């Protein structure tokens, strides 16, 4: 098959949607190398993908302005798809190029979440309008909508009005790096990590509720350090203010821009991982933790029970006392901790890249007939 992708995020985003795109493309190239893969992107960076030269990359001239490149991606890309005579095109990050519905190229769009609709207060009005229009068009034009969770599927139905039978749910994969033993000694020294610590991975923002982790640890009078890995937002001001009030600056560590190989090592070093978000489209750190043999506490709301299965402790994101109790139990009850680790490893195997792209190829084959 000749399969095309909107690869902007794969080349230009170092986390989030970029990781999703790279994981999918790398796995397709690794396990289904007989297909031809066309990557369409307004800009291209070298060495972002494994065996990048094996992909056919289509991009506007490097000399073009950013405005021209943006116009190319939004309005001229459909013409490029026709020239390539693709069997299928996959928009990996919530959008499809304008006019694709006129090309007769079967298409898939991955919708990760509709948080901008559920929580509009976290987004600028102009951005919300742009996001909504892109998602609305993509869901209308796509042959198949790929939702990364049942939660996202339901949101697409409720907020966009898409027909349920048009939506396929395929849980996203995690990087194969998380299934391998990492260089933990090197990471411990590089980031000056303590012998025992509680880990929380994800952008530090109000929706992800990291302040509750600190409150829960203090509620149990625990002295265990907390390591937050994620890019900061204005929510950090609230966290730092609380830390100052409680005089626990030495107990809380902030890291950002961590490469995946180092992140895997940090997971493997951690005593437990907490992901207590109030809403997610999927919750990737939950599965990454499990693959790294790190026990997990996560929220009992949104898609997170779906993501975690029976392999994590679930608790209310608002219940600080409950969260603190579970933290203490994992830190002190070896049998309970070991049980979570074993269940987590089994659960993580369901999100291996090889299994994910097998489902993708099956979908591509079905819609390209």
C-alpha positions in Angstrom: 0.0 0.0 0.0 0.9 3.6 -0.5 0.1 5.4 2.8 0.4 9.1 3.5 0.6 10.9 6.8 0.3 14.4 8.1 3.8 14.3 9.7 4.1 17.9 11.0 4.0 16.8 14.6 6.4 13.9 14.1 9.1 16.4 12.9 8.3 19.5 14.9 6.8 18.4 18.3 9.1 16.9 20.9 6.4 15.5 23.1 2.7 14.7 23.2 1.3 14.5 19.6 4.9 14.3 18.3 5.6 11.2 20.4 2.3 9.6 19.2 3.2 10.3 15.5 6.8 9.1 15.8 5.8 5.9 17.7 3.3 5.1 15.0 5.5 5.8 12.1 8.6 4.1 13.5 6.5 1.0 14.3 5.0 0.9 10.8 8.5 1.2 9.3 9.8 -1.5 11.6 7.0 -4.1 11.3 5.4 -3.3 7.9 8.4 -2.2 5.8 6.9 -3.5 2.5 4.5 -0.5 2.3 5.4 2.9 0.9 5.1 5.7 3.5 4.7 9.3 2.4 5.3 11.9 5.1 3.8 15.4 4.4 5.1 18.2 6.5 5.6 22.0 6.1 9.1 21.6 7.7 11.4 18.6 8.2 14.1 18.0 10.8 16.7 15.4 10.4 17.0 12.2 12.6 13.5 12.6 14.2 12.5 9.1 13.0 14.2 5.7 12.9 15.5 5.0 9.4 14.1 8.4 8.3 15.6 8.0 4.8 13.3 5.0 4.2 10.2 7.3 4.2 9.2 9.4 1.2 9.1 13.0 2.5 7.1 15.7 0.8 7.5 19.3 1.9 7.5 22.8 0.4 10.8 24.6 -0.4 12.9 25.3 2.7 13.1 29.0 1.5 9.4 29.5 1.8 8.1 31.7 4.6 6.3 30.2 7.6 3.0 31.7 6.2 3.6 30.0 2.9 4.4 26.7 4.6 1.2 26.9 6.7 -0.9 27.7 3.6 0.7 24.7 1.8 -0.2 22.4 4.7 -3.8 23.6 5.1 -4.8 24.2 1.5 -2.4 22.7 -1.0 -1.7 19.4 0.6 -4.8 17.8 -0.9 -3.3 18.3 -4.3 -0.1 16.6 -3.2 -2.1 13.6 -2.0 -3.6 13.2 -5.5 -0.2 13.4 -7.1 1.1 10.7 -4.9 -1.8 8.4 -5.8 -2.2 7.2 -2.2 -4.2 4.3 -1.1 -5.0 6.0 2.2 -4.1 9.1 4.1 -3.9 9.4 7.9 -4.1 12.7 9.8 -2.3 11.8 13.0 -3.2 14.9 15.0 -6.9 16.0 15.0 -7.0 17.4 11.4 -7.1 16.7 7.7 -6.1 19.0 4.8 -8.8 21.1 3.4 -10.3 19.6 0.2 -9.4 16.0 0.9 -13.0 15.1 0.6 -12.7 16.0 -3.1 -9.7 13.8 -3.8 -11.2 10.3 -3.5 -8.3 9.4 -1.2 -9.7 7.3 1.7 -8.7 9.0 4.9 -8.3 8.4 8.7 -8.1 11.1 11.3 -6.9 10.4 14.9 -8.8 12.5 17.4 -6.9 12.5 20.7 -9.3 14.5 22.8 -11.8 17.4 22.8 -10.5 19.0 26.0 -10.8 22.4 24.4 -14.5 21.9 24.3 -14.9 20.4 27.8 -12.6 22.9 29.5 -12.8 26.1 27.4 -11.4 28.2 30.3 -8.0 26.7 29.6 -7.9 28.0 26.0 -8.0 31.4 24.2 -11.3 32.0 22.3 -9.5 32.3 19.0 -7.7 29.0 19.5 -10.9 27.2 20.5 -12.5 28.4 17.3 -9.6 27.2 15.1 -9.5 23.8 16.9 -13.2 23.3 16.6 -13.3 24.1 12.9 -10.4 21.8 12.2 -11.9 18.9 14.1 -15.4 19.4 12.7 -14.1 19.3 9.1 -11.8 16.3 9.8 -14.6 14.3 11.3 -16.9 15.1 8.4 -14.3 14.5 5.6 -12.7 11.4 7.1 -13.6 7.9 5.9 -12.9 6.7 9.4 -12.4 8.6 12.7 -9.9 6.9 15.0 -10.5 7.7 18.7 -7.7 6.9 21.2 -10.2 5.9 23.9 -13.9 5.2 24.4 -14.1 8.5 26.3 -12.8 10.3 23.2 -15.3 8.4 21.0 -18.2 9.5 23.2 -17.0 13.1 23.2 -16.8 13.1 19.3 -20.4 11.8 19.2 -21.6 14.3 21.8 -19.7 17.5 20.8 -19.1 17.0 17.1 -22.2 14.9 16.2 -20.3 12.2 14.4 -22.1 8.9 13.7 -20.9 6.2 16.1 -20.4 3.6 13.4 -17.8 5.9 11.7 -15.6 5.9 14.7 -13.0 3.2 15.5 -11.3 3.0 18.9 -7.6 2.0 18.9 -5.7 2.7 22.1 -2.4 4.4 21.3 0.9 2.7 21.8 3.8 3.7 23.9 7.5 3.9 22.8 9.4 0.6 22.8 12.0 2.3 25.0 9.7 1.9 28.0 9.8 -1.9 27.6 13.6 -2.0 27.9 15.9 -1.8 30.8 17.2 1.8 31.0 20.5 3.1 32.3 19.1 4.1 35.7 22.5 4.7 37.3 23.3 7.3 34.7 19.9 9.0 35.0 20.1 9.1 38.8 23.4 10.9 38.6 22.4 13.2 35.7 19.3 14.5 37.4 20.6 14.2 41.0 17.6 12.0 42.0 17.0 10.7 45.5 17.1 6.9 46.3 13.3 6.9 46.8 10.8 9.2 45.3 7.2 9.7 44.1 6.9 10.5 40.4 4.4 12.5 38.4 4.8 12.9 34.6 2.8 15.4 32.5 2.5 19.1 31.7 2.2 20.9 35.0 -1.3 22.4 34.6 -4.5 22.8 36.6 -6.3 20.0 34.8 -3.6 17.5 35.7 -4.0 18.4 39.4 -0.4 18.0 40.6 -1.0 20.2 43.7 -3.2 17.4 45.1 -0.2 15.1 45.1 1.8 17.4 47.4 -1.2 17.9 49.7 -1.8 14.1 49.8 1.8 13.4 50.7 1.8 16.1 53.5 -1.6 14.8 54.8 0.2 11.5 55.6 3.2 13.3 57.0 5.4 11.6 54.4 8.9 12.9 53.8 9.3 11.1 50.5 10.5 13.4 47.7 8.2 14.2 44.8 9.6 14.5 41.3 7.5 16.4 38.7 8.5 15.9 35.1 6.7 18.2 32.7 6.7 21.6 31.1 5.4 24.4 33.4 2.4 26.6 33.0 1.0 29.4 35.1 -0.4 26.7 37.4 3.1 26.3 38.7 2.7 29.6 40.5 0.1 28.0 42.8 2.3 25.0 43.4 5.4 27.1 44.3 3.3 29.3 46.6 2.0 26.2 48.4 5.5 24.8 48.6 6.8 28.0 50.1 3.9 28.2 52.6 4.7 24.6 53.8 8.4 25.1 53.7 9.0 21.9 51.7 11.2 23.2 48.9 13.8 20.5 49.4 11.1 17.8 49.1 9.9 18.8 45.6 11.9 18.5 42.4 10.9 19.8 39.0 12.3 18.5 35.7 11.4 19.3 32.1 12.4 18.5 28.5 13.5 15.0 29.4 14.4 12.6 26.5 12.4 9.4 26.4 15.3 7.2 27.2 16.0 9.2 30.4 12.3 9.3 31.2 12.2 5.5 31.0 15.0 5.4 33.5 13.3 7.8 35.8 10.1 5.7 35.8 12.2 2.6 36.6 13.8 4.5 39.6 10.6 5.8 41.0 8.8 4.2 44.0 5.4 4.9 42.4 3.8 7.0 39.8 0.8 9.3 40.3 -1.4 10.6 37.5 -4.4 12.2 39.2 -5.7 14.3 36.3 -9.4 15.4 36.3 -9.7 14.7 32.6 -7.7 13.1 29.8 -8.1 11.7 26.3 -6.0 8.7 27.2 -3.3 9.1 29.9 -0.1 7.9 28.4 2.1 8.1 31.6 -0.1 5.5 33.2 0.9 2.9 30.6 4.5 4.1 30.4 4.8 3.7 34.2 3.4 0.1 34.0 5.8 -0.9 31.3 8.7 0.4 33.5 7.6 -1.7 36.5 6.5 1.3 38.4 3.2 1.0 40.4 0.5 3.5 39.5 -2.2 5.6 41.2 -4.5 7.3 38.8 -7.9 9.0 38.7 -11.3 7.1 38.8 -12.7 9.6 36.3 -12.6 10.3 32.5 -10.8 7.6 30.4 -8.3 6.7 33.1 -10.1 3.6 34.4 -10.3 2.5 30.8 -6.6 3.1 30.3 -5.5 1.5 33.6 -7.7 -1.6 33.6 -7.3 -3.5 36.8 -3.6 -2.7 37.0 -3.6 0.6 39.0 -5.1 2.0 42.1 -8.0 4.3 41.2 -9.0 7.2 43.4 -11.0 10.4 43.3 -8.8 13.3 42.1 -10.5 15.5 44.7 -10.0 13.2 47.6 -6.6 14.2 49.0 -6.9 11.9 52.1 -7.7 8.9 50.0 -4.8 9.6 47.7 -2.4 10.0 50.6 -3.5 6.7 52.1 -2.8 4.8 48.9 0.6 6.5 48.5 1.5 5.3 52.0 0.2 1.8 51.3 2.3 1.4 48.2 5.4 2.7 49.9 5.1 0.4 52.9 3.2 -2.7 51.7 5.7 -4.7 49.6 3.2 -7.4 48.6 0.6 -4.9 47.4 3.3 -3.0 45.5 4.6 -6.2 43.8 1.1 -7.2 42.8 0.5 -3.8 41.1 3.9 -4.1 39.3 3.0 -7.5 37.9 -0.5 -6.5 36.8 1.0 -3.3 35.3 3.5 -5.2 33.2 0.8 -7.4 31.7 -1.4 -4.4 31.0 1.4 -2.5 29.3 2.0 -5.3 26.9 -1.4 -4.6 25.4 0.0 -1.2 24.3 3.1 -2.4 22.5 3.8 -0.6 19.2 3.7 -3.9 17.2 0.1 -4.6 18.4 -0.9 -1.0 17.7 0.3 -0.9 14.1 -1.2 -4.3 13.3 -4.6 -2.8 14.1 -3.7 0.3 12.0 -2.7 -1.8 8.9 -6.0 -3.7 9.3 -7.9 -0.5 9.3 -6.0 0.9 6.3 -6.6 -2.2 4.3 -10.3 -2.2 5.1 -10.9 1.4 4.0 -8.7 1.3 0.9 -10.6 -1.5 -0.8 
